[in-house]
Amino acid sequence: MLEVRDVRKTYGEAADGYVALDGISVDIRPGEFFCLLGPSGCGKSTLLNIIAGFEKVSSGAVSFDGEVVNRAGRDRMMFFQDAGSALLPWLTVEENIRFALRVRRVPKERWGEIVTNHLRMVDLDAHREKLPSQLSGGMRQRLQIARALAVEPRVLLMDEPFAALDAMTRRRMHAQLLEIWQRTGQTIVFVTHDIAEAIALADRIAIMSVGPRSTFLRVIDVDVPRPREMSGAFYAETFGEIEQLLTPEIRRSEARLG
């Protein structure tokens, strides 16, 4: 469905520019929950922006159903960490979703049903007349999910969406996101720097090296039923394996910055 082939991204002149990504290749399957995991500066968001069509590759290619991705498209929807910036603060909960439907040219006669179904999906139907400023952080993220899914993208791209939330709210959001994902069969590409979050959510985890020339250190299959026990032997083994891969990368990054 989504093919990333030998992607390289350079900023600046080719001869002396900064090589952010170097030789990234992966196939992301339909309906898969795929995590990009790594510390700050490893190019996770850059790769996500390339998949979204917001940035162009320097070489290599990203293709979706056999067509090369070179611009943003309705089939891919980006979901941002800061819901406060992503939502339109002067519009109500319902109006935020209606605005997305209008921009994506969804027939107006479908708006009412779509808005109601998606607000019920994220438990916000009773709050449809509120402004985003009147919602909690978790509620704003749920609204962002509803707005993204309302336009029926085939891939949902999520850039550290829960990083700013407290631990308890984040766990609730994990459970709700997994419930929505299992119900809709959505393909999700999810960026995080949190090992535990990746293990809790993903079908596969791509572990990225620190830049420059960031690439995949390993792609790990997480073949365990959900909800996952975050204190069992599997969790400890997988966490330890990922931590062992990332620790040298983090030290290398700290040494460069220090």
Phi and psi in degrees as GROMACS dihedral restraints (atoms count N, CA, C in turn):
[ dihedral_restraints ]
;  ai    aj    ak    al  type     phi  dphi    fc
    3     4     5     6     1  -119.3    20    10
    4     5     6     7     1   115.5    20    10
    6     7     8     9     1  -115.5    20    10
    7     8     9    10     1   125.5    20    10
    9    10    11    12     1  -112.2    20    10
   10    11    12    13     1   119.7    20    10
   12    13    14    15     1  -124.0    20    10
   13    14    15    16     1   107.3    20    10
   15    16    17    18     1    49.6    20    10
   16    17    18    19     1    48.1    20    10
   18    19    20    21     1   -76.7    20    10
   19    20    21    22     1   131.0    20    10
   21    22    23    24     1  -127.5    20    10
   22    23    24    25     1   135.1    20    10
   24    25    26    27     1  -130.0    20    10
   25    26    27    28     1   120.2    20    10
   27    28    29    30     1  -119.9    20    10
   28    29    30    31     1   134.1    20    10
   30    31    32    33     1  -103.7    20    10
   31    32    33    34     1   132.5    20    10
   33    34    35    36     1    93.0    20    10
   34    35    36    37     1  -170.4    20    10
   36    37    38    39     1   -65.3    20    10
   37    38    39    40     1   142.6    20    10
   39    40    41    42     1   -57.2    20    10
   40    41    42    43     1   -36.5    20    10
   42    43    44    45     1   -68.4    20    10
   43    44    45    46     1   -41.8    20    10
   45    46    47    48     1  -130.1    20    10
   46    47    48    49     1    22.0    20    10
   48    49    50    51     1   -77.5    20    10
   49    50    51    52     1   172.1    20    10
   51    52    53    54     1   -88.8    20    10
   52    53    54    55     1   119.9    20    10
   54    55    56    57     1   -89.0    20    10
   55    56    57    58     1   101.4    20    10
   57    58    59    60     1   -75.9    20    10
   58    59    60    61     1   -47.7    20    10
   60    61    62    63     1  -123.7    20    10
   61    62    63    64     1   142.7    20    10
   63    64    65    66     1  -144.4    20    10
   64    65    66    67     1    99.3    20    10
   66    67    68    69     1    79.7    20    10
   67    68    69    70     1    44.1    20    10
   69    70    71    72     1   -85.6    20    10
   70    71    72    73     1   123.9    20    10
   72    73    74    75     1  -137.7    20    10
   73    74    75    76     1   134.0    20    10
   75    76    77    78     1  -167.3    20    10
   76    77    78    79     1   151.5    20    10
   78    79    80    81     1  -108.7    20    10
   79    80    81    82     1   128.2    20    10
   81    82    83    84     1  -107.4    20    10
   82    83    84    85     1   125.3    20    10
   84    85    86    87     1   -83.4    20    10
   85    86    87    88     1   154.6    20    10
   87    88    89    90     1   -58.9    20    10
   88    89    90    91     1   131.6    20    10
   90    91    92    93     1    78.4    20    10
   91    92    93    94     1     7.6    20    10
   93    94    95    96     1   -84.9    20    10
   94    95    96    97     1   147.0    20    10
   96    97    98    99     1  -103.1    20    10
   97    98    99   100     1   103.8    20    10
   99   100   101   102     1  -113.9    20    10
  100   101   102   103     1   124.7    20    10
  102   103   104   105     1  -105.7    20    10
  103   104   105   106     1   137.3    20    10
  105   106   107   108     1  -102.1    20    10
  106   107   108   109     1   117.2    20    10
  108   109   110   111     1  -122.1    20    10
  109   110   111   112     1   135.2    20    10
  111   112   113   114     1   172.3    20    10
  112   113   114   115     1   166.0    20    10
  114   115   116   117     1   -73.2    20    10
  115   116   117   118     1   172.0    20    10
  117   118   119   120     1   -58.0    20    10
  118   119   120   121     1   140.0    20    10
  120   121   122   123     1    88.8    20    10
  121   122   123   124     1     9.9    20    10
  123   124   125   126     1   -96.0    20    10
  124   125   126   127     1    -1.8    20    10
  126   127   128   129     1    90.8    20    10
  127   128   129   130     1    14.6    20    10
  129   130   131   132     1   -59.2    20    10
  130   131   132   133     1   -50.9    20    10
  132   133   134   135     1   -67.9    20    10
  133   134   135   136     1   -34.5    20    10
  135   136   137   138     1   -60.9    20    10
  136   137   138   139     1   -46.0    20    10
  138   139   140   141     1   -63.6    20    10
  139   140   141   142     1   -41.1    20    10
  141   142   143   144     1   -62.8    20    10
  142   143   144   145     1   -41.3    20    10
  144   145   146   147     1   -65.5    20    10
  145   146   147   148     1   -33.1    20    10
  147   148   149   150     1   -67.4    20    10
  148   149   150   151     1   -43.9    20    10
  150   151   152   153     1   -61.7    20    10
  151   152   153   154     1   -38.5    20    10
  153   154   155   156     1   -68.7    20    10
  154   155   156   157     1   -22.2    20    10
  156   157   158   159     1    92.9    20    10
  157   158   159   160     1     8.7    20    10
  159   160   161   162     1   -79.6    20    10
  160   161   162   163     1   -27.3    20    10
  162   163   164   165     1  -127.0    20    10
  163   164   165   166     1   150.6    20    10
  165   166   167   168     1   -98.5    20    10
  166   167   168   169     1   149.3    20    10
  168   169   170   171     1   -75.6    20    10
  169   170   171   172     1   153.7    20    10
  171   172   173   174     1   -83.7    20    10
  172   173   174   175     1   -33.6    20    10
  174   175   176   177     1  -157.8    20    10
  175   176   177   178     1   168.3    20    10
  177   178   179   180     1    83.1    20    10
  178   179   180   181     1  -166.6    20    10
  180   181   182   183     1  -160.0    20    10
  181   182   183   184     1   151.4    20    10
  183   184   185   186     1  -116.5    20    10
  184   185   186   187     1   130.2    20    10
  186   187   188   189     1  -129.6    20    10
  187   188   189   190     1   149.0    20    10
  189   190   191   192     1  -126.9    20    10
  190   191   192   193     1   115.7    20    10
  192   193   194   195     1    52.5    20    10
  193   194   195   196     1    39.1    20    10
  195   196   197   198     1    85.5    20    10
  196   197   198   199     1    -6.3    20    10
  198   199   200   201     1  -104.3    20    10
  199   200   201   202     1   133.3    20    10
  201   202   203   204     1   -66.4    20    10
  202   203   204   205     1   133.7    20    10
  204   205   206   207     1   -86.6    20    10
  205   206   207   208     1   117.9    20    10
  207   208   209   210     1  -135.8    20    10
  208   209   210   211     1    10.0    20    10
  210   211   212   213     1  -161.8    20    10
  211   212   213   214     1   165.9    20    10
  213   214   215   216     1   -66.1    20    10
  214   215   216   217     1   152.8    20    10
  216   217   218   219     1  -150.4    20    10
  217   218   219   220     1   160.0    20    10
  219   220   221   222     1   -64.1    20    10
  220   221   222   223     1   -23.6    20    10
  222   223   224   225     1   -74.0    20    10
  223   224   225   226     1   -13.0    20    10
  225   226   227   228     1  -126.5    20    10
  226   227   228   229     1   128.0    20    10
  228   229   230   231     1  -123.4    20    10
  229   230   231   232     1   127.6    20    10
  231   232   233   234     1   -88.5    20    10
  232   233   234   235     1   139.8    20    10
  234   235   236   237     1  -123.7    20    10
  235   236   237   238     1   123.3    20    10
  237   238   239   240     1  -100.8    20    10
  238   239   240   241     1   158.5    20    10
  240   241   242   243     1   -64.0    20    10
  241   242   243   244     1   -43.0    20    10
  243   244   245   246     1   -95.6    20    10
  244   245   246   247     1    93.6    20    10
  246   247   248   249     1   -63.8    20    10
  247   248   249   250     1   -30.4    20    10
  249   250   251   252     1   -59.9    20    10
  250   251   252   253     1   -34.8    20    10
  252   253   254   255     1   -83.5    20    10
  253   254   255   256     1   -30.6    20    10
  255   256   257   258     1   -75.8    20    10
  256   257   258   259     1   -34.6    20    10
  258   259   260   261     1   -83.5    20    10
  259   260   261   262     1   155.9    20    10
  261   262   263   264     1   -89.3    20    10
  262   263   264   265     1   110.2    20    10
  264   265   266   267     1   -68.3    20    10
  265   266   267   268     1   -21.6    20    10
  267   268   269   270     1   -87.5    20    10
  268   269   270   271     1    -4.9    20    10
  270   271   272   273     1  -105.2    20    10
  271   272   273   274     1   147.9    20    10
  273   274   275   276     1   -71.3    20    10
  274   275   276   277     1   173.9    20    10
  276   277   278   279     1   -53.3    20    10
  277   278   279   280     1   -51.3    20    10
  279   280   281   282     1   -63.2    20    10
  280   281   282   283     1   -41.9    20    10
  282   283   284   285     1   -67.5    20    10
  283   284   285   286     1   -31.3    20    10
  285   286   287   288     1   -61.0    20    10
  286   287   288   289     1   -41.2    20    10
  288   289   290   291     1   -72.1    20    10
  289   290   291   292     1   -41.5    20    10
  291   292   293   294     1   -61.1    20    10
  292   293   294   295     1   -36.6    20    10
  294   295   296   297     1   -61.8    20    10
  295   296   297   298     1   -44.0    20    10
  297   298   299   300     1   -62.3    20    10
  298   299   300   301     1   -39.4    20    10
  300   301   302   303     1   -66.3    20    10
  301   302   303   304     1   -37.1    20    10
  303   304   305   306     1   -68.0    20    10
  304   305   306   307     1   -43.9    20    10
  306   307   308   309     1   -61.5    20    10
  307   308   309   310     1   -38.9    20    10
  309   310   311   312     1   -85.5    20    10
  310   311   312   313     1     6.2    20    10
  312   313   314   315     1    58.9    20    10
  313   314   315   316     1    38.6    20    10
  315   316   317   318     1   -74.3    20    10
  316   317   318   319     1   134.9    20    10
  318   319   320   321     1   -52.6    20    10
  319   320   321   322     1   132.3    20    10
  321   322   323   324     1   -60.8    20    10
  322   323   324   325     1   -31.2    20    10
  324   325   326   327     1   -66.4    20    10
  325   326   327   328     1   -13.5    20    10
  327   328   329   330     1   -93.7    20    10
  328   329   330   331     1   -11.6    20    10
  330   331   332   333     1   -59.1    20    10
  331   332   333   334     1   -47.9    20    10
  333   334   335   336     1   -57.0    20    10
  334   335   336   337     1   -48.5    20    10
  336   337   338   339     1   -64.8    20    10
  337   338   339   340     1   -43.0    20    10
  339   340   341   342     1   -63.7    20    10
  340   341   342   343     1   -46.2    20    10
  342   343   344   345     1   -59.5    20    10
  343   344   345   346     1   -49.1    20    10
  345   346   347   348     1   -62.1    20    10
  346   347   348   349     1   -45.8    20    10
  348   349   350   351     1   -61.1    20    10
  349   350   351   352     1   -42.0    20    10
  351   352   353   354     1   -78.7    20    10
  352   353   354   355     1   -31.5    20    10
  354   355   356   357     1   -68.8    20    10
  355   356   357   358     1   -36.5    20    10
  357   358   359   360     1   -67.0    20    10
  358   359   360   361     1   -35.9    20    10
  360   361   362   363     1   -58.8    20    10
  361   362   363   364     1   -36.1    20    10
  363   364   365   366     1  -107.9    20    10
  364   365   366   367     1    16.4    20    10
  366   367   368   369     1    59.0    20    10
  367   368   369   370     1    42.6    20    10
  369   370   371   372     1  -121.8    20    10
  370   371   372   373     1    10.5    20    10
  372   373   374   375     1   -60.1    20    10
  373   374   375   376     1   -34.1    20    10
  375   376   377   378     1   -76.6    20    10
  376   377   378   379     1    -6.0    20    10
  378   379   380   381     1  -115.6    20    10
  379   380   381   382     1    18.7    20    10
  381   382   383   384     1   -65.4    20    10
  382   383   384   385     1   -23.0    20    10
  384   385   386   387     1   -92.5    20    10
  385   386   387   388     1    -1.3    20    10
  387   388   389   390     1   -82.9    20    10
  388   389   390   391     1   154.9    20    10
  390   391   392   393     1   -85.8    20    10
  391   392   393   394     1   156.2    20    10
  393   394   395   396     1   -53.8    20    10
  394   395   396   397     1   -33.9    20    10
  396   397   398   399     1   -65.4    20    10
  397   398   399   400     1   -17.5    20    10
  399   400   401   402     1   -92.9    20    10
  400   401   402   403     1     2.5    20    10
  402   403   404   405     1  -104.8    20    10
  403   404   405   406     1   155.3    20    10
  405   406   407   408     1   -73.6    20    10
  406   407   408   409     1   168.5    20    10
  408   409   410   411     1   -58.7    20    10
  409   410   411   412     1   -42.8    20    10
  411   412   413   414     1   -65.8    20    10
  412   413   414   415     1   -37.6    20    10
  414   415   416   417     1   -66.9    20    10
  415   416   417   418     1   -38.4    20    10
  417   418   419   420     1   -64.4    20    10
  418   419   420   421     1   -37.9    20    10
  420   421   422   423     1   -67.7    20    10
  421   422   423   424     1   -36.5    20    10
  423   424   425   426     1   -65.8    20    10
  424   425   426   427     1   -37.1    20    10
  426   427   428   429     1   -64.3    20    10
  427   428   429   430     1   -39.9    20    10
  429   430   431   432     1   -63.5    20    10
  430   431   432   433     1   -37.7    20    10
  432   433   434   435     1   -63.3    20    10
  433   434   435   436     1   -46.9    20    10
  435   436   437   438     1   -60.8    20    10
  436   437   438   439     1   -43.2    20    10
  438   439   440   441     1   -65.3    20    10
  439   440   441   442     1   -40.6    20    10
  441   442   443   444     1   -64.8    20    10
  442   443   444   445     1   -45.1    20    10
  444   445   446   447     1   -74.3    20    10
  445   446   447   448     1   -23.0    20    10
  447   448   449   450     1   -62.1    20    10
  448   449   450   451     1   -29.8    20    10
  450   451   452   453     1   -90.0    20    10
  451   452   453   454     1     8.3    20    10
  453   454   455   456     1    56.3    20    10
  454   455   456   457     1    54.4    20    10
  456   457   458   459     1   -72.3    20    10
  457   458   459   460     1   158.5    20    10
  459   460   461   462     1   -90.5    20    10
  460   461   462   463     1   -21.8    20    10
  462   463   464   465     1  -132.7    20    10
  463   464   465   466     1   130.4    20    10
  465   466   467   468     1  -106.0    20    10
  466   467   468   469     1   121.5    20    10
  468   469   470   471     1  -106.1    20    10
  469   470   471   472     1   118.0    20    10
  471   472   473   474     1  -121.2    20    10
  472   473   474   475     1   117.2    20    10
  474   475   476   477     1  -102.8    20    10
  475   476   477   478     1    94.9    20    10
  477   478   479   480     1    43.8    20    10
  478   479   480   481     1    56.9    20    10
  480   481   482   483     1   -68.2    20    10
  481   482   483   484     1   -23.7    20    10
  483   484   485   486     1  -112.7    20    10
  484   485   486   487     1    12.1    20    10
  486   487   488   489     1   -62.1    20    10
  487   488   489   490     1   -31.5    20    10
  489   490   491   492     1   -88.5    20    10
  490   491   492   493     1    -1.7    20    10
  492   493   494   495     1   -90.3    20    10
  493   494   495   496     1   154.0    20    10
  495   496   497   498     1   -69.8    20    10
  496   497   498   499     1   164.4    20    10
  498   499   500   501     1   -59.6    20    10
  499   500   501   502     1   -42.3    20    10
  501   502   503   504     1   -68.1    20    10
  502   503   504   505     1   -44.2    20    10
  504   505   506   507     1   -64.2    20    10
  505   506   507   508     1   -37.3    20    10
  507   508   509   510     1   -62.5    20    10
  508   509   510   511     1   -42.6    20    10
  510   511   512   513     1   -63.2    20    10
  511   512   513   514     1   -39.9    20    10
  513   514   515   516     1   -64.1    20    10
  514   515   516   517     1   -40.1    20    10
  516   517   518   519     1   -65.7    20    10
  517   518   519   520     1   -36.9    20    10
  519   520   521   522     1   -58.1    20    10
  520   521   522   523     1   -48.4    20    10
  522   523   524   525     1   -62.5    20    10
  523   524   525   526     1   -42.8    20    10
  525   526   527   528     1   -68.0    20    10
  526   527   528   529     1   -41.2    20    10
  528   529   530   531     1   -63.2    20    10
  529   530   531   532     1   -43.0    20    10
  531   532   533   534     1   -64.1    20    10
  532   533   534   535     1   -38.6    20    10
  534   535   536   537     1   -62.9    20    10
  535   536   537   538     1   -45.0    20    10
  537   538   539   540     1   -64.7    20    10
  538   539   540   541     1   -44.2    20    10
  540   541   542   543     1   -60.3    20    10
  541   542   543   544     1   -44.8    20    10
  543   544   545   546     1   -68.1    20    10
  544   545   546   547     1   -31.4    20    10
  546   547   548   549     1   -75.0    20    10
  547   548   549   550     1   -37.6    20    10
  549   550   551   552     1   -95.4    20    10
  550   551   552   553     1   -20.9    20    10
  552   553   554   555     1    70.2    20    10
  553   554   555   556     1    22.9    20    10
  555   556   557   558     1   -65.7    20    10
  556   557   558   559     1   143.2    20    10
  558   559   560   561     1   -84.1    20    10
  559   560   561   562     1   128.0    20    10
  561   562   563   564     1  -125.3    20    10
  562   563   564   565     1   130.5    20    10
  564   565   566   567     1  -112.2    20    10
  565   566   567   568     1   118.4    20    10
  567   568   569   570     1  -123.4    20    10
  568   569   570   571     1   120.8    20    10
  570   571   572   573     1   -93.7    20    10
  571   572   573   574     1   134.1    20    10
  573   574   575   576     1  -154.7    20    10
  574   575   576   577     1   156.9    20    10
  576   577   578   579     1  -110.7    20    10
  577   578   579   580     1     6.2    20    10
  579   580   581   582     1  -100.0    20    10
  580   581   582   583     1   112.7    20    10
  582   583   584   585     1   -60.5    20    10
  583   584   585   586     1   -46.0    20    10
  585   586   587   588     1   -61.6    20    10
  586   587   588   589     1   -39.5    20    10
  588   589   590   591     1   -63.2    20    10
  589   590   591   592     1   -42.8    20    10
  591   592   593   594     1   -63.3    20    10
  592   593   594   595     1   -43.3    20    10
  594   595   596   597     1   -65.3    20    10
  595   596   597   598     1   -39.1    20    10
  597   598   599   600     1   -65.5    20    10
  598   599   600   601     1   -32.8    20    10
  600   601   602   603     1  -104.0    20    10
  601   602   603   604     1   -38.0    20    10
  603   604   605   606     1   -85.3    20    10
  604   605   606   607     1   150.8    20    10
  606   607   608   609     1   -78.7    20    10
  607   608   609   610     1   -41.7    20    10
  609   610   611   612     1  -138.1    20    10
  610   611   612   613     1   148.9    20    10
  612   613   614   615     1  -123.3    20    10
  613   614   615   616     1   121.1    20    10
  615   616   617   618     1   -96.5    20    10
  616   617   618   619     1   116.6    20    10
  618   619   620   621     1   -94.8    20    10
  619   620   621   622     1   123.3    20    10
  621   622   623   624     1  -104.8    20    10
  622   623   624   625     1   142.9    20    10
  624   625   626   627     1   -79.0    20    10
  625   626   627   628     1   159.1    20    10
  627   628   629   630     1   -73.4    20    10
  628   629   630   631     1   141.4    20    10
  630   631   632   633     1   -73.9    20    10
  631   632   633   634     1   170.8    20    10
  633   634   635   636     1   -72.1    20    10
  634   635   636   637     1   168.8    20    10
  636   637   638   639     1    59.0    20    10
  637   638   639   640     1    45.0    20    10
  639   640   641   642     1   -64.6    20    10
  640   641   642   643     1   142.3    20    10
  642   643   644   645     1  -148.1    20    10
  643   644   645   646     1  -177.6    20    10
  645   646   647   648     1   -85.4    20    10
  646   647   648   649     1   123.1    20    10
  648   649   650   651     1   -74.6    20    10
  649   650   651   652     1   -40.5    20    10
  651   652   653   654     1  -167.1    20    10
  652   653   654   655     1   151.7    20    10
  654   655   656   657     1  -114.4    20    10
  655   656   657   658     1   119.8    20    10
  657   658   659   660     1  -106.3    20    10
  658   659   660   661     1   129.5    20    10
  660   661   662   663     1   -81.3    20    10
  661   662   663   664     1   131.8    20    10
  663   664   665   666     1  -110.8    20    10
  664   665   666   667     1    80.5    20    10
  666   667   668   669     1   -93.8    20    10
  667   668   669   670     1    67.6    20    10
  669   670   671   672     1  -135.5    20    10
  670   671   672   673     1   136.2    20    10
  672   673   674   675     1   -61.0    20    10
  673   674   675   676     1   152.9    20    10
  675   676   677   678     1  -103.1    20    10
  676   677   678   679     1   151.8    20    10
  678   679   680   681     1   -69.7    20    10
  679   680   681   682     1   148.4    20    10
  681   682   683   684     1   -96.6    20    10
  682   683   684   685     1   139.7    20    10
  684   685   686   687     1   -76.8    20    10
  685   686   687   688     1   117.7    20    10
  687   688   689   690     1   -91.5    20    10
  688   689   690   691     1    20.1    20    10
  690   691   692   693     1  -136.5    20    10
  691   692   693   694     1     5.1    20    10
  693   694   695   696     1   -86.2    20    10
  694   695   696   697     1  -176.6    20    10
  696   697   698   699     1   -65.0    20    10
  697   698   699   700     1   -39.6    20    10
  699   700   701   702     1   -61.6    20    10
  700   701   702   703     1   -45.5    20    10
  702   703   704   705     1   -60.5    20    10
  703   704   705   706     1   -47.8    20    10
  705   706   707   708     1   -62.1    20    10
  706   707   708   709     1   -40.9    20    10
  708   709   710   711     1   -67.1    20    10
  709   710   711   712     1   -45.2    20    10
  711   712   713   714     1   -68.7    20    10
  712   713   714   715     1   -42.5    20    10
  714   715   716   717     1   -59.3    20    10
  715   716   717   718     1   -46.1    20    10
  717   718   719   720     1   -62.7    20    10
  718   719   720   721     1   -39.5    20    10
  720   721   722   723     1   -63.4    20    10
  721   722   723   724     1   -44.6    20    10
  723   724   725   726     1   -68.7    20    10
  724   725   726   727     1   -42.9    20    10
  726   727   728   729     1   -60.8    20    10
  727   728   729   730     1   -37.8    20    10
  729   730   731   732     1   -64.3    20    10
  730   731   732   733     1   -35.8    20    10
  732   733   734   735     1   -71.3    20    10
  733   734   735   736     1   -38.0    20    10
  735   736   737   738     1   -85.8    20    10
  736   737   738   739     1   -26.6    20    10
  738   739   740   741     1   -56.5    20    10
  739   740   741   742     1   -47.1    20    10
  741   742   743   744     1   -63.0    20    10
  742   743   744   745     1   -33.2    20    10
  744   745   746   747     1   -66.8    20    10
  745   746   747   748     1   -41.7    20    10
  747   748   749   750     1   -66.2    20    10
  748   749   750   751     1   -41.5    20    10
  750   751   752   753     1   -63.1    20    10
  751   752   753   754     1   -40.1    20    10
  753   754   755   756     1   -64.3    20    10
  754   755   756   757     1   -40.3    20    10
  756   757   758   759     1   -66.2    20    10
  757   758   759   760     1   -43.2    20    10
  759   760   761   762     1   -63.6    20    10
  760   761   762   763     1   -39.7    20    10
  762   763   764   765     1   -65.0    20    10
  763   764   765   766     1   -38.0    20    10
  765   766   767   768     1   -69.3    20    10
  766   767   768   769     1   -40.3    20    10
  768   769   770   771     1   -74.9    20    10
  769   770   771   772     1   -31.0    20    10
